[in-house]
């Protein structure tokens, strides 16, 4: 009896190899996207430092600072933090415009979804700039400050989705339910981040007395730690138990598990110290954003793996050996 190779088997072999053969333009754009993502993480760190240092209104006007591009005479630590936060945001905005331009210029060499993704990212950073102006003109109104953080995280997520989708990736077809678990974990971490932003913008950790509204906000954030922690640790455990899982996914799951444990430790310390140690509070927000980003990257790669697996296992029966 002789075995023969079908066309489906040949395509399977091709799909199991690196699925993307990036052009030079894709490589340039991917590098730009990852630089923007790192700059956005730094921007959120500076924004958190601006808040905990009570520097949100250090520049009383917007978009200038004391009517100047660089307020030399008024410059101190608080003014510098607010001014540098705006500078970083402006640079990221310029990079988003450049990304949109590159995607349009090289659109014939890029995936059809990439220009649309770049357009979404550009809209998000424009909206983020509007919210940044409103935080100043509306004197740090808590709902605007929270929306400002939420939009920054959405922009960060959009960049990570684009950058991860452009990475070369070798599928194994073994992810099973991991894409759903990581997606749920990412959504839960995002919602928990919004609750944390609400706690910070309303200074609930300082003003929680009895069972008033601020205590409900504070307690929601405390007890809200449980669902994303359970989902993230479940993701890590299932990744360990999944045979032949892509090494990149396994590493991302390990990083996510380590970050969620570190985040719990930082959150506990921040709570008991009532936000009095500014670097600790800033690190708490940065680690939260890093955890969210790790889960987003895992989710994108896992869904890519799942999509390839669905092509590797068509519903029609294969011919038998003759």
C-alpha positions as CSV (number, residue, x, y, z in Angstrom):
1,X,0.0,0.0,0.0
2,X,1.3,3.4,-1.0
3,X,0.6,6.7,0.8
4,X,0.1,9.8,-1.2
5,X,0.2,13.5,-0.3
6,X,-2.9,15.6,-1.1
7,X,-3.0,19.3,-1.9
8,X,-4.5,19.9,1.5
9,X,-1.4,18.2,3.1
10,X,0.9,20.4,1.1
11,X,-1.0,23.6,2.2
12,X,-0.9,22.3,5.8
13,X,2.9,22.1,5.6
14,X,3.1,25.7,4.3
15,X,0.7,27.0,7.0
16,X,2.8,25.4,9.7
17,X,5.7,27.5,8.6
18,X,5.9,31.3,9.2
19,X,2.7,32.6,8.0
20,X,3.8,36.1,7.2
21,X,6.6,37.0,4.8
22,X,6.8,40.7,5.6
23,X,7.9,43.3,3.0
24,X,10.3,46.0,3.9
25,X,7.5,48.5,4.2
26,X,5.8,46.2,6.7
27,X,9.0,45.9,8.7
28,X,9.3,49.7,8.9
29,X,5.7,50.2,9.9
30,X,5.9,47.4,12.5
31,X,9.0,49.0,14.1
32,X,7.2,52.4,14.2
33,X,4.2,50.9,15.8
34,X,6.2,49.2,18.6
35,X,8.1,52.5,19.2
36,X,4.7,54.2,19.5
37,X,3.5,51.6,22.0
38,X,6.6,52.0,24.2
39,X,6.2,55.8,24.0
40,X,2.5,55.4,25.0
41,X,3.4,53.3,28.0
42,X,5.9,56.0,29.1
43,X,3.2,58.6,28.5
44,X,0.9,56.8,30.9
45,X,3.7,56.6,33.4
46,X,4.3,60.3,33.2
47,X,0.6,61.0,33.4
48,X,0.3,58.9,36.5
49,X,3.3,60.8,38.0
50,X,1.6,64.1,37.1
51,X,-1.5,63.1,39.0
52,X,0.1,61.7,42.2
53,X,2.3,64.8,42.3
54,X,-0.8,67.1,42.1
55,X,0.6,68.6,38.9
56,X,-2.5,68.2,36.7
57,X,-3.1,71.9,36.7
58,X,0.6,73.0,37.0
59,X,0.1,74.5,33.5
60,X,-3.1,76.5,33.9
61,X,-3.8,76.9,30.2
62,X,-3.9,74.6,27.2
63,X,-2.4,73.7,24.8
64,X,0.4,76.1,25.8
65,X,1.9,76.3,29.3
66,X,1.7,79.8,30.7
67,X,1.2,81.0,27.2
68,X,4.6,79.6,26.1
69,X,5.9,76.5,24.3
70,X,8.5,76.2,27.0
71,X,7.7,78.0,30.3
72,X,11.3,78.7,31.4
73,X,10.5,81.1,34.2
74,X,7.8,79.0,35.8
75,X,9.6,75.7,35.4
76,X,9.7,73.4,38.5
77,X,9.1,69.7,39.0
78,X,5.3,70.0,38.8
79,X,5.3,72.2,35.8
80,X,7.9,70.0,34.1
81,X,5.8,66.9,34.6
82,X,2.7,68.5,33.1
83,X,4.7,70.1,30.3
84,X,6.6,66.9,29.4
85,X,3.4,64.9,29.5
86,X,1.9,67.2,26.8
87,X,5.2,67.1,24.8
88,X,5.2,63.3,24.8
89,X,1.5,63.2,23.8
90,X,2.3,65.6,20.9
91,X,5.2,63.5,19.7
92,X,3.0,60.4,19.7
93,X,0.3,62.3,17.8
94,X,2.9,63.2,15.1
95,X,3.9,59.5,15.0
96,X,0.3,58.5,14.5
97,X,0.0,60.9,11.6
98,X,3.2,59.5,10.1
99,X,1.9,56.0,10.6
100,X,-1.3,56.9,8.7
101,X,0.7,58.4,5.9
102,X,3.0,55.4,5.6
103,X,0.0,53.0,5.5
104,X,-1.6,55.1,2.7
105,X,1.7,55.4,0.7
106,X,2.5,51.7,0.9
107,X,-1.1,50.4,0.9
108,X,-0.5,48.2,-2.1
109,X,2.2,46.3,-0.2
110,X,0.3,46.0,3.1
111,X,-2.6,43.9,4.4
112,X,-5.9,45.6,3.6
113,X,-6.8,45.9,7.3
114,X,-3.6,47.9,8.3
115,X,-4.6,51.4,6.9
116,X,-8.0,51.0,8.7
117,X,-6.2,50.0,11.9
118,X,-3.9,53.0,11.6
119,X,-7.0,55.3,11.1
120,X,-8.6,54.0,14.3
121,X,-5.3,54.6,16.2
122,X,-5.2,58.2,14.8
123,X,-8.8,58.9,15.8
124,X,-8.1,57.6,19.3
125,X,-5.1,59.8,19.8
126,X,-7.0,62.9,18.5
127,X,-9.8,62.1,20.9
128,X,-7.2,61.6,23.6
129,X,-5.8,65.1,22.9
130,X,-9.3,66.6,23.2
131,X,-9.8,64.9,26.6
132,X,-6.4,66.0,27.7
133,X,-7.4,69.6,27.0
134,X,-10.7,69.1,28.9
135,X,-9.0,67.8,31.9
136,X,-7.3,71.2,32.3
137,X,-10.2,73.4,31.2
138,X,-12.7,71.5,33.4
139,X,-10.3,71.5,36.4
140,X,-9.6,67.8,36.6
141,X,-13.2,66.6,36.6
142,X,-13.1,63.0,37.7
143,X,-15.2,61.5,34.8
144,X,-13.0,63.3,32.2
145,X,-9.8,62.2,33.9
146,X,-11.0,58.6,34.0
147,X,-12.1,58.8,30.3
148,X,-8.6,60.2,29.5
149,X,-7.0,57.1,31.0
150,X,-9.5,54.7,29.4
151,X,-8.8,56.2,25.9
152,X,-5.0,56.1,26.5
153,X,-5.4,52.4,27.2
154,X,-7.5,51.8,24.1
155,X,-4.9,53.6,22.0
156,X,-2.2,51.4,23.6
157,X,-4.3,48.3,22.9
158,X,-4.8,49.3,19.3
159,X,-1.1,49.7,18.7
160,X,-0.4,46.3,20.3
161,X,-3.0,44.7,18.1
162,X,-1.5,46.2,15.0
163,X,2.1,45.4,16.0
164,X,1.4,41.8,17.1
165,X,-0.6,41.1,14.0
166,X,2.4,42.1,11.9
167,X,4.8,39.8,13.7
168,X,6.0,36.6,11.9
169,X,4.4,33.7,13.7
170,X,4.6,29.9,13.4
171,X,1.3,28.3,14.4
172,X,1.0,24.9,16.1
173,X,-2.8,24.6,16.1
174,X,-2.9,23.6,19.8
175,X,-4.3,26.7,21.5
176,X,-7.8,25.3,22.1
177,X,-9.7,27.7,24.3
178,X,-6.7,29.8,25.3
179,X,-7.8,32.7,22.9
180,X,-11.1,33.1,24.7
181,X,-9.5,32.9,28.2
182,X,-6.9,35.5,27.3
183,X,-9.5,37.8,25.7
184,X,-11.7,37.6,28.8
185,X,-8.7,38.3,31.1
186,X,-7.7,41.3,29.0
187,X,-11.3,42.8,29.2
188,X,-11.4,42.2,32.9
189,X,-8.0,43.9,33.4
190,X,-9.1,46.9,31.3
191,X,-12.2,47.3,33.4
192,X,-10.2,47.0,36.6
193,X,-7.8,49.7,35.2
194,X,-10.8,52.0,34.7
195,X,-11.9,51.4,38.3
196,X,-8.4,52.1,39.5
197,X,-8.4,55.4,37.5
198,X,-11.8,56.3,39.1
199,X,-10.3,55.6,42.5
200,X,-7.4,57.8,41.7
201,X,-9.3,60.7,40.1
202,X,-11.7,60.8,43.0
203,X,-9.0,60.3,45.6
204,X,-11.2,57.5,47.1
205,X,-8.3,56.0,49.0
206,X,-8.0,59.2,51.0
207,X,-11.7,59.9,51.5
208,X,-13.3,56.5,52.1
209,X,-15.3,56.7,55.3
210,X,-17.9,54.1,56.3
211,X,-20.2,53.0,53.4
212,X,-20.4,56.2,51.4
213,X,-20.1,56.4,47.6
214,X,-16.3,56.7,47.6
215,X,-16.0,53.6,49.7
216,X,-18.2,51.7,47.2
217,X,-15.8,52.8,44.5
218,X,-12.8,51.8,46.5
219,X,-14.2,48.4,47.5
220,X,-15.3,47.7,43.9
221,X,-11.6,48.2,42.9
222,X,-10.4,46.0,45.7
223,X,-12.8,43.1,45.1
224,X,-12.5,43.6,41.4
225,X,-9.0,42.2,41.6
226,X,-10.3,38.7,41.9
227,X,-11.8,38.0,38.4
228,X,-8.8,39.2,36.3
229,X,-6.4,37.4,38.7
230,X,-8.2,34.1,38.4
231,X,-8.5,34.4,34.6
232,X,-4.8,35.4,34.2
233,X,-3.5,32.6,36.5
234,X,-5.8,30.1,34.7
235,X,-4.3,31.2,31.4
236,X,-0.8,30.6,32.7
237,X,-1.7,27.2,34.1
238,X,-3.5,26.1,31.0
239,X,-0.6,27.3,28.9
240,X,1.8,25.1,30.9
241,X,-0.5,22.1,30.3
242,X,-1.0,22.7,26.6
243,X,1.4,20.5,24.6
244,X,3.4,21.8,21.7
245,X,2.3,25.4,22.4
246,X,4.2,28.1,20.5
247,X,7.1,29.2,22.7
248,X,6.2,32.9,22.3
249,X,2.7,32.2,23.7
250,X,4.1,30.2,26.6
251,X,6.5,33.1,27.5
252,X,3.7,35.6,27.3
253,X,1.5,33.5,29.6
254,X,4.4,33.3,32.2
255,X,4.9,37.1,32.0
256,X,1.2,37.7,32.5
257,X,1.2,35.5,35.6
258,X,4.2,37.2,37.1
259,X,2.8,40.7,36.4
260,X,-0.6,40.0,38.0
261,X,1.1,38.8,41.2
262,X,3.4,41.8,41.2
263,X,0.4,44.0,40.6
264,X,-1.4,42.6,43.6
265,X,1.6,43.2,45.8
266,X,1.9,46.8,44.5
267,X,-1.8,47.4,44.9
268,X,-1.8,46.2,48.5
269,X,1.2,48.3,49.4
270,X,-0.3,51.4,47.7
271,X,-3.6,50.9,49.6
272,X,-2.0,50.6,53.0
273,X,0.3,53.5,52.4
274,X,-2.7,55.6,51.1
275,X,-0.9,56.7,47.9
276,X,1.8,58.4,50.0
277,X,4.8,56.8,48.1
278,X,4.5,58.4,44.6
279,X,6.9,56.0,42.7
280,X,5.0,53.0,44.1
281,X,1.7,54.4,42.9
282,X,3.1,55.2,39.4
283,X,4.6,51.7,39.2
284,X,1.2,50.2,40.1
285,X,-0.4,51.8,37.1
286,X,2.5,51.0,34.7
287,X,2.5,47.3,35.7
288,X,-1.3,47.3,35.2
289,X,-0.9,48.7,31.7
290,X,2.0,46.2,31.0
291,X,-0.3,43.3,32.2
292,X,-3.0,44.5,29.9
293,X,-0.6,44.8,27.0
294,X,0.8,41.3,27.6
295,X,-2.7,39.8,27.6
296,X,-3.6,41.7,24.4
297,X,-0.5,40.3,22.6
298,X,-1.2,36.8,23.8
299,X,-4.8,37.1,22.5
300,X,-3.8,38.3,19.1
301,X,-1.3,35.6,18.6
302,X,-3.6,32.9,20.0
303,X,-6.4,33.9,17.6
304,X,-4.0,33.9,14.7
305,X,-3.0,30.3,15.8
306,X,-6.6,29.3,16.0
307,X,-7.4,30.8,12.6
308,X,-4.6,28.8,11.0
309,X,-5.8,25.6,12.9
310,X,-9.2,26.0,11.4
311,X,-7.6,25.9,7.9
312,X,-5.5,22.9,8.9
313,X,-8.6,20.9,9.8
314,X,-11.2,21.3,7.1
315,X,-14.6,19.8,7.6
316,X,-14.5,17.6,4.5
317,X,-13.0,14.1,4.9
318,X,-9.5,13.5,3.6
319,X,-8.8,10.7,1.1
320,X,-7.7,7.5,2.6
321,X,-4.4,5.7,1.7
322,X,-4.5,3.4,-1.3
